C-alpha cells in the first residue's frame, strides 16, 4: 500500500501543506483529488490517515487534513510487517559502483526490499566515471538518490528510512561494517556478511552460510559492479569474515544480482526456522 512521506509535522489544526515536487507526486503521479484519502508517514515514523482537502493548481499547492487517529502498530499493516521482518535482523547492501542508471535502479529496489543501509563501494574493476558519479550522488549536496529512495519508500510503504553512506573504498566499507556489528551484536554469531561471487572455488551456498549463525541481528550482501570483484578484494573480505557465495543459477547482471542477493538473504534468514 502506498504512503506519502511528509517532511514536516502537522500544524496545530492538523493540516499539512504540500508544494513543489511533492505536489507533483500527489497530483500528477498518484492523481489524488479533493476528498481522496491517503496514509501519510510523519517525520516521527507514525502513520496518519489524511484527506486531500484542497488543490490549488495555479500555485501548485495541496492541503491535507488529518482524518482520524494516528494508526497504531496494532492496526498499521506496514508497521507490523516491518516489525516482524526487522525485529531480529537488519539488512545492509554494499554495492560496488555501477553505471548511474543501474545504481539508481539498484537503490530503488533495495529500498523497496527494506534494507536499512546502502554503501556504495569504489572497487578496482569499477569504471572511474562510475566511482565519480557515486561519490557525487552520495554526497549531501546532491539529492537525486535521496529523492529516489523517498519515492521507493512511498511506493512500498516501508515505515523506516534507508540510510545511504558516502561512496568509499573497500577498506573503509569493511571498517564501517565491522564497527556496526560491534555496536549491534554481542557476538560474531549474530552477524552474517556474504559477497556474491561469480567463481565457484572456495564459495558456499546461502543456506550453508547461514546454517551455523544464531539470532542474526545484522546481515549484509556485497555485490560487484559490471566488471565484478577482483580475487584480491574477495580475499580481503574473507579475511574480515565475509563469506563468498556462488548462486547456482546463471551469471547475473549487477542490477539483477543486487536484488536477487537481498531477496535471497532475507528469505534464508527470516525463514530459517522453517528450512532447518
C-alpha positions in Angstrom: 0.0 0.0 0.0 1.4 3.4 -1.0 2.1 6.1 1.5 3.2 9.7 1.4 6.4 10.7 3.2 5.9 14.1 5.0 8.9 16.3 5.6 7.2 18.3 8.4 4.8 17.7 11.2 1.1 18.7 11.1 0.2 22.2 12.1 -2.0 23.0 15.1 -5.1 22.4 13.1 -4.0 19.0 11.8 -3.1 20.3 8.3 -0.1 19.6 6.1 0.7 21.9 3.2 2.4 20.3 0.1 4.1 22.1 -2.7 6.9 21.7 -5.3 7.9 18.2 -6.3 5.7 16.8 -3.5 2.7 18.4 -5.2 3.6 16.8 -8.5 3.9 13.4 -6.8 0.5 13.6 -5.2 -1.3 15.4 -8.1 0.3 14.0 -11.2 1.7 10.6 -10.2 -0.8 9.4 -7.6 -3.5 11.5 -9.3 -5.0 12.4 -5.9 -8.0 14.7 -6.0 -10.0 16.6 -3.3 -11.7 14.1 -1.0 -9.2 11.3 -1.6 -7.7 9.5 1.4 -4.0 8.8 1.8 -1.8 7.5 4.5 1.0 10.0 5.5 4.2 8.9 7.2 5.1 11.7 9.5 8.8 12.5 10.4 8.5 10.6 13.8 7.6 7.4 11.9 3.9 7.3 12.7 1.2 6.8 10.1 -1.5 9.4 9.9 -4.6 8.9 7.6 -5.4 12.2 5.9 -7.9 13.6 3.4 -6.9 15.7 0.5 -8.8 18.9 1.5 -7.9 21.3 -1.4 -5.8 21.7 -4.5 -4.5 24.9 -6.0 -3.3 24.1 -9.5 -2.1 27.7 -10.2 0.1 27.9 -7.1 0.7 24.1 -7.2 -0.1 23.5 -3.5 -2.2 20.9 -1.8 -3.7 20.9 1.7 -4.0 17.7 3.6 -6.3 17.4 6.6 -5.9 14.7 9.4 -8.7 12.2 9.3 -9.0 10.1 12.4 -6.3 9.0 14.8 -2.7 8.1 14.1 -2.5 4.4 13.2 -1.0 2.3 16.0 1.2 -0.8 15.5 -1.9 -2.9 16.2 -3.8 -1.7 13.1 -0.9 -0.4 10.9 -0.1 -3.2 8.4 3.2 -1.6 7.4 4.4 -1.1 10.9 3.5 -4.7 11.9 5.2 -6.2 8.8 8.3 -4.1 9.3 8.5 -5.0 13.0 8.2 -8.7 12.2 10.9 -8.5 9.5 13.2 -6.2 11.3 12.8 -7.4 14.9 15.6 -9.9 14.5 17.6 -8.8 11.5 18.8 -5.6 9.9 19.9 -5.8 6.3 22.6 -3.9 4.5 23.7 -3.7 0.9 27.3 -3.0 -0.1 27.2 -2.1 -3.8 30.3 -1.7 -6.0 29.8 1.5 -8.0 28.0 0.6 -11.2 26.8 2.8 -14.1 24.5 5.6 -12.9 21.2 4.3 -14.4 21.9 0.9 -12.8 22.8 2.4 -9.5 19.5 4.2 -9.4 17.6 1.0 -10.2 19.5 -0.9 -7.5 18.9 1.8 -4.9 15.2 1.9 -5.7 14.8 -1.9 -5.5 16.9 -2.1 -2.3 14.7 0.4 -0.5 11.6 -1.4 -1.7 13.0 -4.6 -0.2 13.5 -2.8 3.2 17.3 -2.6 3.5 18.4 -0.4 6.4 21.6 0.9 4.7 23.2 1.1 1.3 27.0 1.6 1.0 28.5 2.4 -2.5 32.0 0.9 -2.8 34.8 2.1 -5.1 36.2 -1.2 -6.4 39.2 -2.0 -8.6 37.1 -3.1 -11.5 34.6 -0.1 -11.2 34.9 2.4 -14.0 36.3 5.7 -13.0 33.3 7.6 -14.2 31.0 5.4 -12.2 33.0 6.0 -9.0 32.9 9.7 -9.6 29.2 9.6 -10.2 28.6 7.6 -7.0 30.8 10.0 -5.0 28.7 12.9 -6.3 25.3 11.3 -5.9 26.0 10.0 -2.3 27.2 13.5 -1.1 24.8 15.7 0.9 24.9 18.3 -1.8 23.1 16.0 -4.4 19.6 14.9 -3.5 18.8 12.7 -6.5 19.4 9.4 -4.7 17.5 10.7 -1.7 14.5 11.5 -3.9 14.7 8.0 -5.5 14.7 6.5 -2.0 11.8 8.6 -0.9 9.7 7.6 -4.0 10.6 3.9 -3.4 9.6 4.2 0.2 6.3 5.8 -0.7 5.6 3.1 -3.3 6.4 0.2 -1.0 5.1 1.5 2.3 8.3 1.0 4.2 8.0 2.6 7.6 11.7 3.3 8.2 14.2 5.4 6.2 17.1 3.8 4.4 20.5 5.4 5.1 22.9 5.8 2.2 26.6 6.2 3.0 29.1 8.2 1.0 31.0 6.2 -1.6 34.0 4.7 0.0 36.9 2.3 -0.6 36.6 -1.4 0.2 38.9 -1.0 3.3 36.6 1.8 4.6 33.5 -0.2 3.8 34.8 -3.2 5.8 35.7 -1.0 8.7 32.2 0.6 8.6 30.6 -2.8 8.7 32.7 -4.2 11.5 32.1 -1.1 13.6 28.3 -1.5 13.1 28.5 -5.2 14.0 30.3 -4.3 17.2 27.7 -1.8 18.0 24.7 -4.0 17.4 25.9 -7.5 18.3 27.3 -9.2 21.4 29.0 -11.9 19.4 30.1 -12.6 15.8 27.5 -15.3 15.5 24.8 -12.6 15.5 26.0 -11.2 12.2 26.3 -12.6 8.7 28.1 -11.0 5.7 28.1 -12.6 2.3 29.6 -11.5 -1.0 28.2 -12.7 -4.3 30.9 -14.2 -6.4 30.8 -15.5 -10.0 33.5 -18.0 -9.4 32.8 -21.3 -7.6 36.1 -22.1 -5.9 36.0 -21.6 -2.2 32.4 -20.5 -2.1 29.4 -21.6 -0.2 25.6 -21.6 -0.7 23.4 -19.2 1.1 22.0 -22.0 3.3 25.5 -23.2 4.2 26.5 -19.6 5.1 23.5 -19.1 7.5 23.3 -22.6 8.9 25.5 -22.0 12.0 24.5 -18.5 12.7 22.1 -17.9 15.6 19.9 -14.9 16.3 21.2 -12.9 13.4 20.8 -9.2 14.2 22.7 -7.7 11.2 23.3 -9.1 7.8 24.7 -7.7 4.6 25.2 -8.7 1.0 28.1 -7.4 -1.2 27.5 -7.2 -5.0 30.1 -6.3 -7.6 29.6 -3.8 -10.5 29.7 -4.6 -14.2 33.4 -5.8 -14.0 32.9 -7.9 -11.0 35.1 -8.2 -7.9 38.9 -8.9 -8.0 40.3 -12.0 -6.3 42.3 -9.7 -4.1 39.1 -8.0 -2.9 37.5 -11.3 -2.3 40.5 -12.4 -0.2 40.4 -9.2 1.8 36.7 -9.6 2.6 37.2 -13.3 3.5 39.9 -12.3 6.0 37.4 -10.0 7.6 34.6 -12.5 7.9 32.7 -12.1 4.6 31.6 -15.4 3.1 31.9 -15.8 -0.7 28.6 -17.2 -2.1 28.0 -18.6 -5.5 24.4 -18.8 -6.7 23.9 -22.0 -8.7 22.0 -20.3 -11.4 23.0 -18.2 -14.4 25.6 -15.4 -14.2 23.5 -12.3 -13.3 23.9 -8.7 -14.2 24.9 -6.4 -11.3 21.5 -4.8 -11.0 19.8 -8.3 -11.1 22.4 -9.7 -8.6 21.8 -7.0 -6.1 18.0 -7.6 -5.9 18.5 -11.4 -6.1 21.0 -11.3 -3.3 19.0 -9.1 -1.0 15.8 -11.1 -1.5 17.6 -14.5 -1.1 19.4 -13.4 2.0 16.2 -12.1 3.6 14.3 -15.3 2.8 17.1 -17.6 4.1 17.4 -15.7 7.4 13.7 -14.8 8.0 12.5 -18.4 7.2 15.4 -20.1 8.9 13.2 -21.9 11.4 11.2 -23.4 8.5 14.0 -24.8 6.3 16.1 -26.0 9.2 
